[in-house]
Amino acid sequence: MTPLVAVAVLVAALTHASWNAIAHTIRDQLVAFTLIAGSGAALGVVAACFAPPPHAAAWPYLLVSAALHIAYQALLMRSFSLGDFGQMYPIARGTAPLVVTVLAALFVGEKLDLWQAAGVAVASAGLVGVALWGIKGSRTKPHWPALVAALATGLSIAAYTVVDGVGVRNAGSPIGYLAWLMILEGVLIPLYALHARGAAVLLPQLRPHAALGLLGGLLSVVAYGLVLWAQTRAALAPIAALRESSIIVGAAIGAVFFKERFGTPRIAAAGLMVVGIGLMLHT
């Protein structure tokens, strides 16, 4: 992993945590994800007009990834509606890197060197620490349906990360792959919302949050576009671990905007993330 790739993934982490915070801010989660997914699909249409289409070999991965992303969005909506942002977000993101490491080794044949493996392990320890602190530090007892939804979200993240890592490498055009992924995954939730609530009810609900939702959609496209580009230039497991530094950003957002505790354990976890990043960049 080169420094340029690392910076791109860190920017992706920042923008990812930001759009998740926007989604959590809008109380009606179906409204939030309708706006974010719909604006992402619209941006995908624009990008598809200018980028080369993905090669034929990438389309099976695109279709599977779109289904996994839709499952991810549904599970994320569920976890956000049941639990605190500062608790659900770390759990959902923190479970992914180690699972990606295993899946990439089994299905992609990626073998990490000693420094990369150590970096993934140390960074993952920091991520898990934040997640566990979120449970322990909560003022209420753990809400098990919310925790299950967050863990399932993490597994879906790991699955689509590996699928997209292979798909984008076969696409010939990372932008084209991203564009069609945004289109395929972005239309279902708005269509479902329209069917469930009807245009007469849904449109007035969308209007007050339109600007915030559109910003969330733009940030989500930028975040995943950077990750897809990085996956064409480095192994999947270190990228997954580095990307989940968004947990630290999410914890900070939770503390500043949602008045959730940050505390010494999260500072320590951030330190472990920094050490893990240094090990992954070691040559």
C-alpha positions in Angstrom: 0.0 0.0 0.0 1.5 3.3 -1.1 1.0 6.6 0.8 -1.3 7.8 -1.9 -3.5 4.8 -1.6 -3.5 5.2 2.2 -4.5 8.9 2.0 -7.3 8.0 -0.4 -8.7 5.4 2.0 -8.4 7.7 5.0 -10.4 10.4 3.0 -12.9 7.7 2.2 -13.1 6.9 6.0 -13.9 10.5 6.8 -16.6 10.9 4.1 -18.1 7.5 5.0 -18.5 8.4 8.7 -19.9 11.8 7.7 -22.7 10.3 5.5 -23.5 7.7 8.1 -23.9 10.5 10.7 -26.2 12.4 8.2 -28.3 9.2 7.8 -28.5 8.9 11.6 -29.5 12.5 12.0 -32.7 12.1 10.0 -35.0 10.4 12.4 -37.1 8.7 9.7 -34.5 6.2 8.4 -36.5 5.2 5.3 -36.6 8.9 4.3 -32.9 9.2 5.0 -31.9 6.2 2.9 -34.3 7.0 0.2 -32.6 10.4 -0.3 -29.1 9.0 0.0 -29.6 6.0 -2.2 -31.7 8.0 -4.7 -29.1 10.7 -5.1 -26.4 8.1 -5.3 -28.3 6.5 -8.2 -28.7 9.8 -9.9 -25.0 10.5 -9.7 -24.3 7.0 -11.0 -26.4 7.8 -14.1 -24.4 10.9 -14.7 -21.1 9.1 -14.3 -22.2 6.3 -16.5 -22.7 8.7 -19.4 -19.0 9.6 -19.4 -17.2 6.5 -18.1 -16.6 3.3 -20.1 -19.0 0.5 -19.1 -17.6 -2.3 -17.0 -16.2 -5.4 -18.9 -18.6 -8.4 -19.2 -16.5 -10.3 -16.6 -17.4 -7.7 -13.9 -21.2 -7.9 -14.3 -21.8 -11.0 -12.1 -19.9 -9.3 -9.3 -21.9 -6.1 -9.8 -25.2 -7.9 -9.5 -24.2 -9.8 -6.4 -22.6 -6.7 -4.9 -25.8 -4.7 -5.5 -27.8 -7.3 -3.6 -25.3 -7.3 -0.8 -25.4 -3.4 -0.6 -29.2 -3.4 -0.4 -29.0 -5.9 2.4 -26.4 -3.8 4.1 -28.5 -0.6 3.8 -31.6 -2.4 5.2 -29.5 -3.8 8.2 -27.9 -0.4 8.8 -31.3 1.3 8.8 -32.5 -1.3 11.3 -29.4 -0.9 13.6 -29.6 3.0 13.5 -33.3 2.9 14.4 -32.7 0.6 17.4 -29.4 1.9 18.9 -27.1 4.8 19.4 -24.9 6.0 16.5 -21.7 5.8 18.6 -22.5 2.2 19.5 -24.0 0.8 16.3 -21.5 2.3 13.9 -18.4 0.9 15.5 -19.9 -2.6 15.8 -21.1 -2.6 12.2 -17.7 -1.4 10.9 -15.4 -3.1 13.4 -16.5 -6.7 12.5 -15.5 -6.3 8.8 -11.7 -6.2 8.5 -10.9 -9.6 10.1 -13.7 -11.2 8.1 -12.4 -9.6 4.9 -8.9 -10.9 5.7 -10.2 -14.5 6.0 -12.5 -14.2 2.9 -9.7 -12.6 0.8 -7.4 -15.4 1.7 -9.9 -18.2 1.0 -11.5 -16.8 -2.2 -9.1 -14.3 -3.7 -5.8 -16.0 -2.7 -4.4 -12.8 -1.1 -1.6 -13.6 1.4 -0.5 -10.8 3.6 3.2 -10.4 4.5 4.1 -10.2 8.2 4.0 -6.4 8.4 0.6 -6.2 6.7 -0.9 -9.0 8.9 0.4 -7.3 12.0 -1.1 -4.0 10.9 -4.5 -5.5 10.2 -4.4 -7.3 13.6 -3.4 -4.2 15.6 -5.9 -1.9 13.7 -8.6 -4.5 14.2 -7.8 -4.6 17.9 -8.4 -0.9 18.1 -11.7 -1.2 16.1 -13.0 -4.0 18.3 -12.0 -2.0 21.4 -14.1 0.9 20.3 -17.0 -1.4 19.6 -16.8 -3.2 23.0 -16.4 0.2 24.8 -19.6 1.3 23.0 -21.5 -1.6 24.6 -19.8 -1.2 28.1 -20.1 2.6 28.0 -23.8 2.7 27.2 -26.1 4.1 29.9 -28.6 1.4 29.1 -28.3 -2.4 28.9 -27.3 -3.8 25.5 -30.2 -3.9 23.1 -29.7 -7.3 21.6 -31.8 -6.8 18.4 -29.8 -3.7 17.7 -26.5 -5.5 18.3 -27.5 -8.4 16.1 -28.5 -6.0 13.3 -25.1 -4.2 13.7 -23.2 -7.5 13.6 -25.1 -8.6 10.5 -24.3 -5.3 8.9 -20.6 -5.9 9.5 -20.8 -9.3 7.8 -22.6 -7.8 4.8 -19.8 -5.2 4.6 -17.2 -7.9 4.6 -19.0 -9.8 1.9 -19.5 -6.8 -0.5 -15.9 -5.6 0.1 -14.5 -8.9 -1.2 -17.0 -9.2 -4.1 -16.3 -5.6 -5.2 -12.6 -6.1 -4.8 -12.7 -8.8 -7.4 -15.3 -7.1 -9.5 -13.6 -3.8 -9.9 -10.3 -5.5 -10.9 -12.2 -7.2 -13.7 -14.1 -4.1 -14.8 -11.4 -2.2 -16.7 -12.9 1.1 -15.3 -13.3 1.8 -11.6 -15.6 4.8 -12.4 -17.8 2.7 -14.7 -18.0 0.0 -12.0 -18.9 2.5 -9.4 -21.5 4.2 -11.6 -23.4 1.0 -12.3 -23.2 -0.2 -8.7 -24.7 3.1 -7.6 -27.5 2.7 -10.1 -28.2 -0.9 -9.3 -28.2 -0.5 -5.5 -29.7 2.9 -5.4 -33.1 2.4 -7.1 -34.7 -0.3 -4.9 -35.0 1.7 -1.6 -36.7 4.7 -3.3 -39.0 2.4 -5.2 -39.9 0.5 -2.0 -40.5 3.8 -0.1 -42.7 5.0 -2.9 -44.7 1.7 -2.9 -44.9 1.6 0.9 -46.0 5.3 1.5 -47.2 6.6 -1.8 -46.1 9.7 -3.5 -48.6 12.0 -1.7 -47.2 11.0 1.7 -43.5 10.4 0.8 -42.7 13.6 -1.1 -43.7 16.0 1.7 -41.6 13.8 4.1 -38.6 14.0 1.8 -38.7 17.8 1.2 -37.5 19.1 4.6 -34.4 16.8 4.5 -33.6 17.0 0.8 -30.5 19.1 1.0 -29.0 17.0 3.8 -29.9 13.7 2.1 -28.4 14.8 -1.2 -25.2 15.7 0.6 -25.2 12.3 2.2 -25.6 10.7 -1.2 -22.7 12.7 -2.6 -20.4 11.8 0.3 -21.4 8.1 0.0 -20.4 8.0 -3.7 -17.1 9.8 -3.0 -16.3 7.4 -0.1 -16.9 4.2 -2.0 -15.4 5.5 -5.2 -12.1 6.1 -3.4 -12.3 2.6 -1.8 -12.9 0.9 -5.2 -10.0 2.8 -6.7 -7.7 1.7 -3.8 -8.8 -1.9 -4.2 -7.3 -1.9 -7.7 -3.9 -1.0 -6.2 -3.5 -2.8 -2.9 -4.6 -6.0 -1.1 -8.2 -6.0 0.2 -7.5 -6.7 3.9 -5.3 -3.7 4.7 -7.7 -1.5 2.8 -10.6 -2.8 4.8 -8.8 -2.3 8.1 -7.6 1.2 7.1 -11.1 2.2 5.8 -12.6 1.3 9.2 -10.7 4.1 10.8 -14.0 5.8 10.0 -15.0 4.3 13.4 -12.7 6.8 15.2 -14.2 9.6 13.1 -17.7 8.2 13.9 -16.9 8.2 17.6 -15.8 11.8 17.4 -18.9 12.8 15.5 -21.0 11.0 18.1 -19.3 12.9 20.9 -19.5 16.3 19.2 -22.9 16.3 17.6 -24.9 13.6 19.4 -23.4 14.3 22.9 -22.2 10.7 23.2 -19.1 9.9 25.4 -15.7 9.6 23.7 -13.3 8.9 26.6 -9.9 7.4 27.2 -10.7 3.9 25.7 -11.5 5.5 22.3 -8.4 7.6 22.4 -6.4 4.4 23.0 -8.2 2.7 20.2 -7.3 5.6 17.9 -3.6 5.1 18.9 -3.8 1.4 18.0 -5.2 2.5 14.6 -2.3 4.8 14.0 0.2 2.0 14.9 -1.7 -0.4 12.6 -1.5 2.1 9.7 2.2 2.5 10.2 2.7 -1.3 10.1 0.6 -1.6 6.9 2.7 1.0 5.2 6.0 -0.6 6.3 8.2 -1.6 3.4 
